[in-house]
Amino acid sequence: MDSRPVALGARLKQYPSIQTIGFKPNFQDYSSQEQNLIMSAKKIYYPTAFYADLFNAMGKKTFPNFHTYKFALNKIKQTAAFNMLGIPHPETKIFYGKKQKQTILSFFSFPFIAKKAKGSSRGNDVYLIQNSEDLCLYLRNKGPAYIQEYFPIDRDMRIIIIGKKIRLSYWRIAAKDNFKTNISQGGAISFDPLPQKALNLAQLTALKCGWDDVGIDIIEHQKKFYVLEGNMKYGTKGFKKAGINYKKMMVNLILEDKV
C-alpha cells in the first residue's frame, strides 16, 4: 500500500513524495481508489477550506488544522479571539449598519486605520483615515466598518509559525511616504534580530488560537507589543530572501512528521 502522505491542495503537487490528489467539491467525483486513500489516511495535508471542517467533524487530523482555516481572512473573528484570550491588540471596533457607522467618531479620533473586515490580504483594502473626507470614502465600501487604533510606526514584525515552531521571522519596513509595511506594498525585509518578547508573543498567540500555519504580524509601540493579525495566506518572499526553498522545506517537514 502506498504510504506517502496524502494532500488535496495543489501546493506541493510537483513533489512525487507527496500524493497530491487535488480538490473536488463533489466527493463522489474522486475515484474509488482516491476515496480510499483519503478516508484511510491518518492525516490530510492542505485539505482546503471546504474539507477542513468536514475532516475535523470526522476526527481526522489535517495540516493546516481546522482552526487555521476558520480564522483565515477574517479580521472580525481574529479580533474577537484576541480580546477573549487576552492577547494584546490595538483598540479595534467593528461597526455594522448605517446607524452604527455614524458613531465611529464617538469612539475614535483622527488619524485611525480602517480595513476591509473579511477577504483581504497583503495590505489591500487598508486605509489611513486622516479626516472626514477619508472616512466618507471608506464608508462607501459595503460590509462592516473595521476601525483600528493607529500607531505611527515605520516597521512591524512578521513571524511565521509552521507546526509549533517559528520557521522564519523578520522586520517589514515601510517604504517612504507609505504607512503600509507589506512587502507586496513596497515594504523591505530586514533580518535584524527581533525582540524575544515579540517572538514569545507570536508563539503564545498561535498556541492560544490553535493556529499551526500562520504569519503573525506584531508591532512595538511605546515598549509594548501588539498583535495586529494572523495571516494564513502569508507570502513567501521572506523565505526566498533568506535562501530557503519554501516548498522543499514544507515537503521535508511533512516527511519528517513535524507538521
URJO-V359610 format. One record per residue. N is the residue number from 0. RES is the residue in one letter. PHI is phi in radians with two decimals (999 if undefined). Layout:
[[N/RES/PHI] [N/RES/PHI]]
This chain:
[[0/M/999] [1/D/-1.17] [2/S/-1.79] [3/R/-1.13] [4/P/-1.02] [5/V/-1.87] [6/A/-2.23] [7/L/-1.71] [8/G/-1.07] [9/A/-1.57] [10/R/-0.96] [11/L/-1.99] [12/K/-1.13] [13/Q/-1.36] [14/Y/-1.83] [15/P/-1.17] [16/S/-1.29] [17/I/-2.01] [18/Q/-1.45] [19/T/-1.66] [20/I/-1.54] [21/G/1.72] [22/F/-1.69] [23/K/-2.36] [24/P/-1.12] [25/N/-1.57] [26/F/-1.02] [27/Q/-1.21] [28/D/-1.34] [29/Y/-1.27] [30/S/-1.16] [31/S/-1.02] [32/Q/-1.12] [33/E/-1.15] [34/Q/-1.04] [35/N/-1.13] [36/L/-1.07] [37/I/-1.11] [38/M/-1.26] [39/S/-1.61] [40/A/-1.14] [41/K/-1.22] [42/K/-2.54] [43/I/-1.92] [44/Y/-1.65] [45/Y/0.83] [46/P/-1.24] [47/T/1.32] [48/A/-1.05] [49/F/-1.13] [50/Y/-1.66] [51/A/-1.00] [52/D/-1.27] [53/L/-1.18] [54/F/-1.12] [55/N/-1.06] [56/A/-1.10] [57/M/-1.43] [58/G/1.46] [59/K/-1.61] [60/K/-1.26] [61/T/-2.40] [62/F/-2.38] [63/P/-1.04] [64/N/-1.40] [65/F/-0.96] [66/H/-1.12] [67/T/-1.08] [68/Y/-1.15] [69/K/-1.16] [70/F/-1.64] [71/A/-1.09] [72/L/0.99] [73/N/-2.25] [74/K/-1.16] [75/I/-1.10] [76/K/-1.15] [77/Q/-1.11] [78/T/-1.06] [79/A/-1.05] [80/A/-1.12] [81/F/-1.04] [82/N/-1.15] [83/M/-1.19] [84/L/-1.65] [85/G/1.26] [86/I/-1.52] [87/P/-1.05] [88/H/-2.64] [89/P/-0.93] [90/E/-0.94] [91/T/-2.43] [92/K/-2.51] [93/I/-1.88] [94/F/-2.00] [95/Y/-1.91] [96/G/1.29] [97/K/-1.07] [98/K/-1.13] [99/Q/-1.14] [100/K/-1.11] [101/Q/-1.22] [102/T/-1.75] [103/I/-0.94] [104/L/-1.29] [105/S/-1.41] [106/F/-1.94] [107/F/-2.29] [108/S/-1.89] [109/F/-1.14] [110/P/-1.51] [111/F/-2.59] [112/I/-1.75] [113/A/-2.21] [114/K/-2.36] [115/K/-1.28] [116/A/-1.27] [117/K/-2.40] [118/G/1.37] [119/S/-2.16] [120/S/-2.65] [121/R/1.02] [122/G/1.41] [123/N/-1.33] [124/D/1.04] [125/V/-2.12] [126/Y/-2.28] [127/L/-1.64] [128/I/-1.65] [129/Q/-1.89] [130/N/-2.79] [131/S/-1.11] [132/E/-1.13] [133/D/-1.03] [134/L/-1.14] [135/C/-1.07] [136/L/-1.12] [137/Y/-1.10] [138/L/-1.26] [139/R/-1.24] [140/N/-1.23] [141/K/-1.37] [142/G/1.66] [143/P/-1.08] [144/A/-1.62] [145/Y/-1.82] [146/I/-1.99] [147/Q/-2.40] [148/E/-0.95] [149/Y/-1.80] [150/F/-1.97] [151/P/-1.32] [152/I/-2.15] [153/D/-2.01] [154/R/-2.78] [155/D/-2.46] [156/M/-2.05] [157/R/-1.92] [158/I/-2.13] [159/I/-1.75] [160/I/-1.94] [161/I/-2.23] [162/G/1.28] [163/K/-2.03] [164/K/-2.16] [165/I/-1.31] [166/R/-1.76] [167/L/-2.84] [168/S/-2.57] [169/Y/-2.84] [170/W/-1.49] [171/R/-2.03] [172/I/-1.90] [173/A/-1.16] [174/A/-1.21] [175/K/-1.03] [176/D/1.10] [177/N/-2.38] [178/F/-1.42] [179/K/-1.54] [180/T/-1.74] [181/N/-0.98] [182/I/-1.07] [183/S/-1.21] [184/Q/-1.86] [185/G/1.73] [186/G/-1.19] [187/A/-1.91] [188/I/-1.76] [189/S/-2.29] [190/F/-1.73] [191/D/-1.00] [192/P/-0.99] [193/L/-1.63] [194/P/-1.05] [195/Q/-1.06] [196/K/-1.09] [197/A/-1.21] [198/L/-1.09] [199/N/-1.12] [200/L/-1.13] [201/A/-1.10] [202/Q/-1.13] [203/L/-1.11] [204/T/-1.10] [205/A/-1.07] [206/L/-1.14] [207/K/-1.15] [208/C/-1.49] [209/G/1.36] [210/W/-1.65] [211/D/-2.23] [212/D/-2.73] [213/V/-2.71] [214/G/-1.81] [215/I/-1.73] [216/D/-1.74] [217/I/-2.27] [218/I/-2.10] [219/E/-1.99] [220/H/-2.47] [221/Q/0.90] [222/K/1.16] [223/K/-2.04] [224/F/-1.91] [225/Y/-2.29] [226/V/-1.51] [227/L/-1.41] [228/E/-3.00] [229/G/-1.87] [230/N/-1.91] [231/M/-1.47] [232/K/-1.94] [233/Y/-1.21] [234/G/-1.36] [235/T/-2.03] [236/K/-1.10] [237/G/-1.10] [238/F/-1.10] [239/K/-1.07] [240/K/-1.17] [241/A/-1.42] [242/G/1.40] [243/I/-1.90] [244/N/-1.41] [245/Y/-1.02] [246/K/-1.17] [247/K/-1.12] [248/M/-1.05] [249/M/-1.13] [250/V/-1.03] [251/N/-1.11] [252/L/-1.09] [253/I/-1.18] [254/L/-1.16] [255/E/-1.55] [256/D/1.02] [257/K/-1.74] [258/V/-2.39]]
